[in-house]
Amino acid sequence: MTDNQKILDLAYEAGAILLENGAEISRVEGTMRRIAGHFGVEDESFFVLSNGIIAAGDGYARSKFIPIRGASLDKVVAVNQLSREVEAGQCTLEQIEERLQQIRAMKPKRAWEQILASGVGSAAFCILFGGGFADCLASFIAGLLLWVFVLFIGSKHLSRIVSTVTGGLLSSMICFGLYRMGLGSHLSNMIIGAIIPLIPSVAFTNGIRDMANEDYLAGTTRLLDAMLSFFCISLGVALAFMLDENLFGSFLKLDPLIADPQTYSFLVQLIAAFLGTMAFAVLFGVPRNFYFDAGFCGMMGWLLYLILTRYSAFSAVEVMFCATALVTLIALLQSIGRKCPITVFLISGIFPLVPGAGIFWTSYNIVSNQLPEALNTGFAALKATVAIAFGILVVMELNGKGRIWKWLKKKK
């Protein structure tokens, strides 16, 4: 292998690690080109899709299929740091190769950490959507058991579609069982909290960012993948209602979503948003030293959401847009200050705003034969999704070509 081919091979490996672990397309392409360009390889040709990389140049050709899956953002941070060091001329080819091997060999968060994080995240989001403390405990139990299933059965023995449907069914049935045993008083809040760990935040957020970078093919693919996951979760919840009806002989009617007075205060809501966002930072493999930043980002977005919802005349769509824009701006500033990809903070920080309640109520209204209500809740969830997308797009466009970073440098 010539030196140029080795350079391309290392650039390709760096890009593959990024794409496998939740980086957006523009970062993958940019990192590959920076590494190759630093060593004087100018005729490289990299083509990155949402699920694959093609690289060619100087007699070198390589391609690989990389399926869309979860995230391990600590690896994204590590490759990003390596690319900075390469640009600064601090690494030889041998050192880059060794570092990439070490990064690929990085182990995911321990199983008990992920299981606990899923439980805490489910409990926290149950509170955010109006559940009381008893409901929160039920969601915590369901979240724990859901992630045990995901880790040891779903991710190892089932396809993503079957795993997501089964996960939605399992977490919902656990909530049904606990509710019928007397734990919790708001079944809807319990289930909404329990299914939250299944929400495809990585595919959803990166799909929007790819669209913002005018990579419409990758953006559309990732957004379709996210929509498919939303559908699978809804199907799992709907199957749970049908199974419960068959077991007990009657359909369990639910009251409209009501905020429990126990958890309505700003203090409880903000603590729940902070802990819930931190919990999902664990599930997404965010480095431990960024947990607080991710939690702060999600909490501030939820604070603005609460203020606008309770004290302004803004519509739900306007509230969602403003809260998303704030989360994106904070994530951008954190990425500049911490010198790491914005994805680390944005994917976790956006989580409190994802329309999990809309997914649940659409499923419920369909299985209870309330089709007009199902259309209303489904359309409301779609509008919230569009508002989130535009909130991210607007801030990213304002920062086009690093405008905010350049402005901050001038202020120093």
LINZI-V474681 format. One record per pair of residues at least 24 apart in sequence whose ideal C-beta (glycine too) atoms are under 10 Angstrom apart, sorted by the first residue. I is the first residue (numbers start at 0). J is the second residue. D is the distance in whole Angstrom. If there is no record, write none. Layout:
i = [I;I]
j = [J;J]
d = [D;D]
//
This chain:
i = [0;0;1;1;1;2;2;2;2;2;3;3;3;3;3;3;3;3;3;3;3;4;4;4;4;4;4;4;5;5;5;5;5;5;5;6;6;6;6;6;6;6;6;6;6;6;6;6;7;7;7;7;7;7;7;7;7;7;7;7;7;7;7;7;7;8;8;8;8;8;8;9;9;9;9;9;9;9;9;9;9;9;10;10;10;10;10;10;10;10;10;10;10;10;10;11;11;11;11;11;11;11;11;11;11;11;12;12;12;12;12;12;12;12;12;12;12;13;13;13;13;13;13;13;13;13;14;14;14;14;14;14;14;15;15;15;15;15;15;15;15;15;15;16;16;16;16;16;16;16;16;16;16;16;17;17;17;17;17;17;17;17;17;17;17;17;18;18;18;18;18;18;18;18;18;18;18;19;19;19;19;19;19;19;19;19;19;19;19;20;20;20;20;20;20;20;20;20;20;20;20;20;20;20;20;20;20;20;20;21;21;21;21;21;21;21;21;21;21;21;21;21;21;21;21;21;21;21;22;22;22;22;22;22;22;22;22;22;22;22;22;23;23;23;23;23;23;23;23;23;23;23;23;23;23;23;23;23;23;23;23;24;24;24;24;24;24;24;24;24;24;24;24;24;24;25;25;25;25;25;25;25;25;26;26;26;26;26;26;26;26;26;26;27;27;27;27;27;28;28;28;29;30;30;30;30;30;30;30;30;31;32;33;33;33;33;34;34;34;34;34;34;34;34;34;35;36;36;37;37;37;37;37;37;37;38;38;38;38;47;47;48;48;48;48;49;49;49;49;49;49;49;49;49;49;49;49;49;49;50;50;50;50;66;66;67;67;67;67;67;67;67;67;67;67;67;67;67;68;68;68;68;68;69;69;69;69;69;69;69;69;69;69;69;70;70;70;70;70;70;70;70;70;70;70;70;70;71;71;71;71;71;71;71;71;72;72;72;72;72;72;72;72;72;72;72;72;72;72;72;73;73;73;73;73;73;73;73;73;73;73;73;74;74;74;74;74;74;74;75;75;75;75;75;75;75;75;75;76;76;76;76;76;76;76;76;76;76;76;76;77;77;77;77;77;77;78;78;78;79;79;79;79;79;79;80;80;83;83;105;107;107;107;108;108;108;108;108;108;108;109;110;110;110;110;112;112;112;112;113;113;113;113;113;113;113;113;113;114;114;114;114;114;114;114;114;114;114;115;115;115;115;115;115;116;116;116;116;116;116;116;116;116;116;116;116;116;117;117;117;117;117;117;117;117;117;117;117;117;117;117;117;117;117;117;118;118;118;118;118;118;118;118;118;118;119;119;119;119;119;119;119;119;120;120;120;120;120;120;120;120;120;120;120;120;120;120;120;120;121;121;121;121;121;121;121;121;121;121;121;121;121;121;122;122;122;122;122;122;122;122;123;123;123;123;123;123;123;123;123;123;123;123;123;123;123;123;124;124;124;124;124;124;124;124;124;124;124;124;124;124;124;124;124;124;124;124;125;125;125;125;125;125;125;125;125;125;125;125;125;125;125;126;126;126;126;126;126;126;126;126;126;126;126;126;126;127;127;127;127;127;127;127;127;127;127;127;127;127;127;127;127;127;127;127;127;127;128;128;128;128;128;128;128;128;128;128;128;128;128;128;128;128;128;129;129;129;129;129;129;129;129;129;129;129;129;129;130;130;130;130;130;130;130;130;130;130;130;130;130;130;130;130;130;131;131;131;131;131;131;131;131;131;131;131;131;132;132;132;132;132;133;133;133;133;133;133;133;133;133;133;134;134;134;134;134;134;134;134;134;134;134;134;134;134;134;134;134;135;135;135;135;135;135;135;135;135;136;136;136;136;137;137;137;137;137;137;137;137;137;137;137;137;137;137;137;137;137;138;138;138;138;138;138;138;138;138;138;138;138;138;139;139;139;140;140;140;140;140;140;140;140;140;141;141;141;141;141;141;141;141;141;141;141;141;141;141;141;142;142;142;142;142;142;142;142;143;143;144;144;144;144;145;145;145;145;145;145;145;145;145;146;146;146;146;148;149;149;149;153;159;159;159;159;159;160;160;160;160;160;161;162;162;162;163;163;163;163;163;163;163;163;163;163;163;164;164;164;164;164;164;164;164;164;164;164;165;165;165;166;166;166;166;166;166;166;167;167;167;167;167;167;167;167;167;167;167;167;167;167;167;167;168;168;168;168;168;168;168;168;168;168;168;168;169;169;169;169;170;170;170;170;170;170;170;170;171;171;171;171;171;171;171;171;171;171;171;172;172;172;172;172;172;172;172;173;174;174;174;175;175;175;175;175;175;175;176;178;178;179;179;179;179;184;184;184;185;185;185;185;185;185;186;186;186;186;186;186;187;187;187;187;187;187;187;187;187;188;188;188;188;188;188;188;188;190;190;190;190;190;190;190;190;190;190;191;191;191;191;191;191;191;191;192;192;192;192;192;193;193;193;194;194;194;194;194;194;194;194;194;195;195;195;195;195;195;195;195;195;195;195;196;196;196;196;197;197;197;197;197;197;197;198;198;198;198;198;198;198;198;198;198;199;199;199;199;199;199;199;199;199;200;200;200;200;200;200;200;200;200;200;200;200;201;201;201;201;202;202;202;202;203;203;203;203;203;203;203;203;203;204;204;204;204;204;204;204;204;204;204;204;204;204;204;205;205;205;206;207;207;207;207;207;207;207;207;207;207;207;207;208;208;208;208;208;208;208;208;208;210;210;210;210;211;211;211;211;211;211;211;211;211;212;212;218;222;222;225;225;226;226;228;229;229;229;229;229;229;229;229;230;230;230;232;232;232;232;233;233;233;233;233;233;233;233;233;233;233;234;234;235;236;236;236;236;236;236;236;236;237;237;237;237;237;237;237;237;238;238;239;239;240;240;240;240;240;241;244;244;250;250;250;251;251;252;252;253;253;253;253;253;255;256;256;256;263;263;265;265;265;265;265;268;268;268;268;268;268;269;269;269;269;269;269;270;270;271;271;271;272;272;272;272;272;272;272;272;272;272;272;272;272;273;273;273;273;273;273;274;275;275;275;275;276;276;276;276;276;276;276;276;276;277;278;278;279;279;279;279;279;279;280;280;280;280;280;280;281;282;282;283;283;283;283;283;284;285;285;285;285;285;285;286;286;286;288;288;289;289;289;289;289;289;289;290;292;292;292;292;292;292;292;292;292;292;292;293;293;293;293;293;293;293;293;293;294;294;294;295;295;295;295;296;296;296;296;296;296;296;296;296;296;296;296;296;296;296;296;296;297;297;297;297;297;297;297;297;297;297;298;298;298;298;299;299;299;299;299;300;300;300;300;300;300;300;300;300;300;300;300;300;301;301;301;301;301;301;303;304;304;314;314;315;315;315;315;315;316;316;316;316;316;316;316;317;318;318;318;319;319;319;319;319;319;319;319;319;319;320;320;320;320;320;320;320;320;320;320;321;321;322;322;322;322;322;322;323;323;323;323;323;323;323;323;323;323;323;323;323;324;324;324;324;324;324;324;324;324;325;325;326;326;326;326;326;326;326;327;327;327;327;327;327;327;327;327;328;328;328;328;328;328;328;329;330;330;331;331;331;331;331;331;332;332;332;332;334;335;335;335;335;335;335;336;341;341;341;341;345;345;345;349;349;349;352;352;352;352;352;353;353;353;353;354;354;354;354;354;354;354;354;355;356;356;357;357;357;357]
j = [58;59;57;58;59;38;39;40;57;92;35;38;39;40;41;42;43;56;57;58;59;40;56;57;58;59;60;61;38;40;59;92;93;95;96;34;35;36;37;38;39;40;43;56;57;59;92;95;31;34;35;38;40;42;43;44;45;54;55;56;57;58;59;60;61;54;59;61;92;96;99;34;35;38;85;90;92;93;95;96;98;99;34;35;36;37;38;40;43;45;54;56;82;85;95;35;43;45;52;53;54;55;59;61;62;63;52;54;61;63;78;95;96;99;100;102;103;78;79;81;82;85;95;98;99;102;45;47;52;54;63;65;78;47;51;52;54;61;63;65;78;99;103;65;71;74;75;77;78;81;99;102;103;105;47;52;65;74;75;77;78;79;82;102;340;342;47;48;49;50;51;52;63;65;67;75;217;52;63;65;66;67;68;69;70;71;74;75;103;65;68;69;70;71;72;73;74;75;76;77;78;102;103;105;107;201;283;284;342;67;68;69;70;71;72;74;75;200;201;202;204;205;283;284;340;342;343;346;47;70;72;74;75;76;78;79;201;205;208;340;342;47;49;75;201;204;205;206;207;208;209;211;212;214;217;218;221;340;341;342;345;48;49;52;205;206;208;209;212;214;216;217;218;220;221;205;208;209;211;212;213;214;217;75;78;79;82;205;208;212;340;341;342;52;65;75;78;217;52;212;214;82;75;78;79;81;82;83;85;340;82;82;82;83;85;86;78;81;82;85;86;90;92;95;99;85;85;86;82;85;86;87;88;90;95;85;91;92;95;214;217;214;216;217;220;202;205;206;209;214;216;217;218;219;220;221;222;223;224;217;220;221;224;159;224;159;199;201;202;205;206;220;221;223;224;225;227;228;154;159;201;202;224;107;149;154;159;199;200;201;202;282;283;284;200;201;202;204;205;282;283;284;285;342;343;346;347;102;105;106;107;108;283;284;285;201;280;283;284;285;286;289;293;339;340;342;343;344;346;347;102;105;106;107;108;283;284;285;286;287;289;343;102;103;104;105;107;284;286;102;283;284;285;286;339;340;342;343;102;284;285;286;288;289;337;338;339;340;342;343;101;102;103;105;286;339;102;103;340;334;338;339;340;342;343;338;339;338;339;284;150;282;284;280;281;282;283;284;285;287;281;146;147;150;151;278;281;282;287;146;147;149;150;196;278;281;282;284;142;143;144;145;146;147;149;150;151;282;139;142;143;146;278;281;142;143;146;196;274;275;277;278;279;280;281;282;283;141;142;143;144;145;146;147;149;150;170;193;195;196;197;278;279;281;282;142;143;144;145;146;147;192;193;196;278;143;271;274;275;277;278;279;281;146;192;195;196;198;274;275;276;277;278;279;280;281;282;347;350;145;146;170;174;189;190;191;192;193;194;195;196;275;278;189;192;193;195;271;274;275;278;192;195;268;270;271;272;273;274;275;276;277;278;279;297;350;351;188;191;192;193;194;195;196;198;271;272;274;275;276;278;279;350;351;353;355;356;174;183;185;187;188;189;190;191;192;193;195;259;262;271;275;188;192;258;259;261;262;263;267;268;270;271;272;274;275;188;191;192;195;258;262;267;268;269;271;272;275;297;301;304;305;350;351;352;355;356;185;187;188;189;190;191;192;195;256;258;259;262;271;351;355;356;359;185;187;188;191;192;256;257;258;259;262;263;268;356;183;184;185;186;187;188;189;190;191;192;256;257;258;259;261;262;271;183;184;185;188;189;257;258;259;260;261;262;263;183;259;261;262;267;177;178;181;182;183;184;185;189;259;261;174;177;178;182;183;184;185;186;187;188;189;190;191;192;259;261;262;183;188;189;192;259;261;262;267;271;177;182;183;189;173;174;175;176;177;178;180;182;183;184;185;186;188;189;190;192;193;170;173;174;177;183;188;189;190;191;192;193;194;195;189;192;193;170;173;174;176;177;182;183;189;193;169;170;171;172;173;174;175;176;177;189;190;192;193;194;196;170;173;192;193;194;195;196;278;173;193;169;170;173;193;169;170;171;173;193;194;195;196;197;170;196;197;282;173;196;197;282;197;199;224;227;228;231;227;228;230;231;234;231;197;231;235;194;197;199;227;228;229;230;231;232;234;235;197;228;230;231;232;233;234;235;236;237;238;231;235;238;193;194;196;197;231;232;235;193;194;197;228;231;232;233;234;235;236;237;238;239;358;359;362;194;231;232;234;235;236;237;238;239;240;241;242;193;194;235;239;194;195;196;197;232;235;236;239;232;235;236;237;238;239;240;242;243;359;362;235;236;238;239;240;242;243;246;239;236;239;243;239;240;242;243;246;247;251;243;243;251;243;246;247;251;254;257;259;253;254;256;257;258;259;243;251;252;253;254;363;253;254;255;256;257;356;359;360;363;253;256;257;258;259;262;356;359;236;239;240;253;355;356;358;359;362;363;236;256;355;356;357;358;359;360;271;275;355;356;359;236;355;359;232;233;235;236;239;355;358;359;362;232;275;278;279;350;351;353;355;356;358;359;278;279;282;350;228;229;231;232;235;355;358;225;228;229;232;279;350;353;354;355;358;224;225;226;227;228;229;231;232;353;225;228;279;282;283;345;346;347;348;349;350;353;225;283;342;346;226;227;228;346;228;229;346;349;353;384;387;388;391;327;330;341;342;345;346;347;348;349;350;353;387;388;391;342;345;346;388;323;327;345;349;384;387;388;389;390;391;392;395;327;341;342;345;346;388;391;392;395;388;391;392;395;388;391;392;393;394;395;396;398;399;395;399;388;384;388;353;384;381;384;358;353;354;355;357;358;361;380;384;358;361;362;355;358;359;362;357;358;359;360;361;362;363;365;366;377;380;362;365;362;358;359;360;361;362;363;365;366;359;361;362;363;364;365;366;367;362;366;362;366;362;363;365;366;367;366;366;367;366;367;368;363;367;363;367;359;360;363;364;367;360;356;359;360;305;309;301;302;305;306;309;298;301;302;304;305;351;297;298;299;301;302;305;294;298;298;301;351;296;297;298;299;300;301;302;304;305;348;350;351;352;297;298;299;301;302;351;298;301;347;350;351;300;301;326;344;347;348;349;350;351;347;347;350;346;347;348;349;350;351;343;344;346;347;348;350;347;347;350;342;343;346;347;350;343;339;342;343;344;346;347;337;339;343;337;339;333;334;337;339;343;344;347;347;329;330;333;334;336;337;339;343;344;347;348;330;333;343;344;345;346;347;348;350;344;347;348;329;333;344;348;325;326;327;328;329;330;331;332;333;343;344;345;347;348;349;350;351;326;329;330;344;347;348;349;350;351;352;326;329;348;351;325;326;328;329;348;324;325;326;327;328;329;330;348;349;350;351;352;390;325;326;348;350;351;352;352;351;352;382;386;354;379;382;383;386;379;382;383;385;386;387;389;386;352;383;386;352;354;382;383;384;385;386;387;389;390;352;383;385;386;387;388;389;390;391;393;386;390;349;351;352;386;387;390;348;349;352;383;386;387;388;389;390;391;392;393;394;386;387;389;390;391;392;393;394;397;390;394;350;351;352;387;390;391;394;387;390;391;392;393;394;395;397;398;390;393;394;395;397;398;403;394;391;394;394;395;397;398;403;404;398;403;404;407;404;398;401;403;404;407;408;407;391;394;395;398;391;394;395;387;390;391;383;384;386;387;390;380;383;384;387;379;380;381;382;383;384;386;387;380;380;383;381;382;383;384]
d = [10;9;7;7;8;8;9;9;10;7;9;8;8;5;10;8;9;8;4;8;7;9;9;6;7;5;10;10;9;10;9;6;10;10;8;7;6;9;9;5;8;5;8;9;9;9;7;9;9;9;6;9;6;10;6;9;9;6;8;6;7;10;5;9;8;8;7;7;10;9;10;6;8;9;9;10;7;10;5;6;10;7;4;4;9;9;9;8;7;7;7;10;10;9;9;9;9;8;7;9;5;10;9;6;9;8;10;10;10;10;9;9;8;5;9;9;8;5;10;7;7;9;8;9;6;9;7;7;6;8;10;10;9;10;9;6;9;9;6;7;10;9;9;10;9;6;8;8;5;10;7;6;6;9;9;10;10;8;6;10;5;8;9;10;9;10;7;9;8;8;8;6;9;5;9;10;10;10;9;5;9;10;8;10;9;8;8;9;9;10;9;8;6;4;7;8;4;5;10;9;8;9;10;9;10;9;10;7;10;10;9;7;3;7;6;8;6;10;5;9;9;7;7;8;9;6;9;7;10;9;8;9;5;10;8;8;10;8;10;7;6;10;10;10;10;8;5;9;9;5;6;9;7;8;8;9;9;8;9;6;10;8;7;10;8;10;8;5;7;5;9;5;8;10;9;10;8;7;9;4;9;7;9;8;9;8;9;10;9;9;6;9;8;7;10;10;9;10;9;9;9;8;10;6;7;9;5;10;9;10;9;10;6;9;7;6;10;8;6;5;9;9;10;7;10;10;10;9;9;5;6;9;8;9;10;8;10;7;9;8;8;9;7;6;7;9;8;8;7;9;8;4;8;9;4;5;10;10;8;9;7;9;9;8;10;8;9;9;6;9;10;8;7;10;5;9;10;10;9;7;9;9;10;9;9;8;10;9;10;6;9;8;7;8;9;5;9;10;9;9;5;6;9;8;10;7;10;10;7;9;6;9;8;4;9;9;8;5;5;5;7;8;10;9;8;6;5;10;7;9;9;6;10;9;9;9;5;7;5;8;9;9;6;8;10;6;9;7;10;10;10;8;9;10;8;6;6;7;10;9;8;5;10;8;9;10;5;7;9;6;8;5;10;7;8;10;6;10;9;10;8;6;5;9;9;8;8;7;10;9;10;10;6;10;6;8;9;6;9;9;10;9;8;6;8;10;6;9;10;6;9;8;6;9;10;7;6;9;9;6;9;9;5;6;9;7;10;10;10;9;7;9;8;8;9;10;8;8;10;10;8;4;7;8;4;5;10;9;5;6;9;6;4;9;8;9;10;9;9;5;10;7;9;9;6;4;4;9;9;7;10;10;10;9;8;9;10;6;7;8;4;9;9;9;8;6;6;10;8;5;8;9;4;5;9;8;7;10;8;7;9;8;10;9;10;9;5;5;8;6;6;9;8;10;6;9;10;8;8;8;9;8;9;10;8;4;7;8;5;3;8;9;6;9;10;10;9;9;7;5;9;9;4;9;9;8;9;10;5;10;9;9;8;7;9;7;10;10;9;9;10;5;6;9;7;3;8;8;10;9;8;9;8;8;10;8;9;5;10;7;7;9;4;9;9;8;9;9;8;9;10;9;10;7;10;5;6;7;10;7;9;9;10;6;10;9;9;9;8;5;10;10;5;7;9;7;8;10;10;10;10;7;5;9;7;9;5;9;10;6;6;4;6;7;8;10;9;8;9;5;10;9;3;6;10;8;6;10;10;9;6;9;7;10;8;6;7;8;10;10;9;4;8;5;6;10;9;8;6;7;9;9;10;9;6;5;6;9;9;9;9;9;9;9;8;4;7;5;8;9;5;5;10;10;7;7;9;9;8;8;8;7;9;9;7;10;8;8;7;7;9;8;6;10;9;4;7;9;5;4;10;9;9;9;5;9;8;8;9;9;7;9;8;8;5;8;8;3;5;9;8;10;8;9;10;7;9;10;7;8;10;10;9;8;5;8;9;4;5;10;9;7;7;8;8;4;9;10;7;9;7;6;9;8;6;9;9;10;7;7;6;9;6;4;10;8;6;8;10;6;8;10;6;10;8;10;8;8;10;10;10;9;9;8;8;7;9;9;6;9;8;9;9;10;10;6;8;8;6;9;9;4;6;9;7;10;10;9;5;8;9;5;5;10;10;7;9;7;9;10;8;8;5;8;8;6;9;6;6;10;7;4;7;7;2;5;9;8;7;9;10;9;10;10;10;8;4;8;9;5;5;10;10;8;9;10;8;8;5;9;8;8;9;8;9;8;9;6;5;9;8;3;8;9;9;9;9;9;10;9;5;10;7;7;10;9;10;8;10;6;8;8;5;9;9;7;9;10;8;8;10;8;9;10;10;8;9;8;8;7;9;7;10;7;10;6;9;10;5;8;8;6;9;8;6;7;7;10;7;9;9;8;9;9;9;6;8;9;9;10;10;10;6;9;9;9;8;5;5;10;8;5;9;10;9;8;10;10;9;10;10;6;9;8;7;10;7;7;7;9;10;8;10;8;8;10;8;5;10;10;10;9;8;7;10;7;9;8;5;8;9;9;9;8;8;7;9;7;5;9;6;8;7;4;9;8;4;7;9;9;9;8;10;7;9;8;9;5;8;10;7;6;6;9;7;8;6;9;9;7;10;8;9;9;8;7;8;8;9;10;10;10;10;7;6;5;10;10;6;9;9;9;9;7;7;9;8;9;10;10;10;9;10;8;5;9;9;5;7;8;10;8;8;8;10;10;7;9;7;8;9;7;10;9;7;5;9;9;5;7;10;9;8;10;10;9;8;10;9;10;9;10;9;9;9;9;6;9;8;9;9;10;10;9;6;9;8;10;5;8;10;6;4;9;8;10;9;10;8;10;8;7;6;10;9;4;7;10;8;10;9;5;8;10;6;5;10;9;9;9;9;7;7;9;5;8;6;8;10;8;6;9;10;9;10;7;10;9;6;10;8;9;6;9;7;10;10;10;8;6;9;9;9;7;8;9;6;10;10;5;9;7;6;8;10;8;9;8;9;10;5;5;9;8;4;8;9;9;10;9;5;10;7;4;9;9;10;10;9;9;9;7;7;9;8;10;9;5;6;9;6;7;8;9;9;8;5;9;10;5;9;8;9;9;4;9;9;9;9;10;9;8;6;6;9;9;10;9;6;8;8;6;10;8;8;9;10;8;10;7;7;6;7;9;9;9;9;5;9;9;7;9;8;6;9;9;9;8;7;5;9;9;4;6;9;10;8;9;7;8;9;8;9;6;9;10;5;5;10;9;6;10;5;8;7;3;9;10;10;7;9;10;9;6;4;8;6;5;9;10;10;9;8;6;7;10;6;8;9;5;4;9;10;7;9;6;7;9;6;6;9;10;9;9;10;5;8;10;7;7;9;9;10;7;7;7;8;9;5;7;8;5;10;9;8;9;9;8;6;8;8;5;9;9;4;6;9;7;10;9;9;4;8;9;6;5;10;8;9;7;9;8;6;9;9;7;10;7;6;9;7;5;8;8;3;6;10;9;8;10;10;8;4;8;10;6;5;9;8;9;9;9;7;9;8;8;9;9;6;5;9;8;4;7;9;9;9;10;5;10;8;9;8;10;9;9;7;8;9;6;6;9;10;8;10;8;9;9;9;7;5;7;9;9;10;10;9;9;7;10;10;7;9;8;8;10;9;6;8;10;8;8;7;8;4;8;9;4;6;9;8;9;8;9;8;9;6;8]
//
